[in-house]
Amino acid sequence: MDYALINKEVLPFICTGKKVSIDYLYNCTKIQKTKIEKFLDVTDTTLPTILQAKKLAKCLRIPFVGLYMNTEDINIKSIPRIKNYRTSALSLSLPAPSISSSTPKYRWLSP
């Protein structure tokens, strides 16, 4: 099995910078939570496989090569926002539809 020799500081740096949880990474990648926790722990020597690293990069919306970079070279603001629109509350305030009495009435079939 080929392991991705990523910079172990990058994943927690991006996850904390973008406020990404382990649950979000699990739902997005289907990698076991215990493995994700080990990948995020800088002191742990566990590395993801190349396929797992590609899944994590796709989930975090960063290039795969970004996992090999130094944290000083990564601009968090340039990474697209990660927002789950399925679970976030919509804050749309649309007016309720109403029928006005001044609406013209048409007689389509009248002679």
C-alpha positions in Angstrom: 0.0 0.0 0.0 1.4 3.4 -1.0 1.2 6.1 1.6 1.1 9.8 0.8 4.0 11.5 2.5 2.1 14.6 3.2 3.0 17.4 5.6 1.1 16.4 8.8 0.7 20.1 9.8 -1.4 21.0 6.7 -4.6 19.0 7.5 -5.1 20.4 11.0 -4.1 23.9 9.8 -6.8 23.9 7.0 -9.4 22.2 9.2 -9.1 24.7 12.0 -8.8 27.7 9.6 -12.0 26.6 7.7 -13.7 25.2 10.8 -14.1 21.8 9.3 -15.1 19.0 11.7 -14.1 15.4 11.8 -17.8 14.5 11.1 -17.8 16.6 8.0 -14.6 14.9 6.7 -16.1 11.5 7.5 -19.4 12.3 5.7 -17.5 13.6 2.7 -14.8 10.9 2.4 -16.2 7.9 4.2 -12.8 7.4 5.9 -13.1 6.0 9.4 -13.2 8.7 12.1 -10.4 7.1 14.1 -8.2 7.3 11.0 -9.1 10.9 10.4 -8.2 11.7 14.0 -4.8 10.1 13.5 -4.3 12.0 10.2 -5.1 15.3 12.1 -2.8 14.5 15.0 0.6 16.0 14.2 2.4 13.8 16.7 1.0 10.5 15.2 3.0 8.9 12.5 -0.1 7.5 10.7 -0.3 8.7 7.1 -3.2 8.4 4.7 -2.9 6.4 1.5 -2.7 8.3 -1.7 -6.4 7.6 -2.4 -7.4 8.8 1.1 -5.3 11.9 0.7 -6.9 12.7 -2.6 -10.4 12.3 -1.0 -9.4 14.6 1.8 -8.0 17.2 -0.6 -11.2 17.1 -2.7 -13.4 17.4 0.4 -11.4 20.4 1.6 -11.4 21.9 -1.9 -7.7 22.2 -2.2 -5.3 20.8 -4.8 -3.8 17.4 -3.9 -0.3 19.0 -4.0 -1.5 21.4 -1.2 -1.2 18.6 1.3 2.6 18.6 0.7 3.1 22.3 1.2 4.3 24.2 4.2 1.6 25.9 6.3 3.3 29.3 5.8 2.7 29.0 2.1 -1.0 28.4 2.3 -3.4 31.3 2.2 -6.5 30.2 4.1 -8.6 33.0 2.6 -7.9 31.8 -0.9 -9.5 28.4 -0.2 -13.2 28.3 -1.1 -15.6 28.3 1.9 -16.8 24.9 3.0 -20.5 25.1 3.9 -23.0 22.3 4.0 -26.1 23.8 2.5 -28.2 20.8 3.4 -27.9 21.3 7.1 -27.5 25.1 7.3 -30.6 27.2 8.0 -31.7 29.3 5.2 -32.1 32.9 6.0 -34.4 34.0 3.2 -37.1 36.4 4.0 -39.5 36.3 1.2 -42.8 38.2 1.4 -45.9 36.0 1.6 -47.8 35.9 -1.6 -51.0 37.8 -1.5 -53.9 38.4 -3.9 -54.9 42.0 -4.2 -58.4 43.1 -4.8 -57.1 45.5 -7.4 -56.0 42.6 -9.6 -57.8 42.8 -12.9 -60.3 40.0 -13.6 -60.3 38.5 -17.0 -63.1 36.7 -18.7 -61.4 34.4 -21.2 -64.5 32.6 -22.5 -67.1 35.3 -22.5 -68.6 36.6 -25.8 
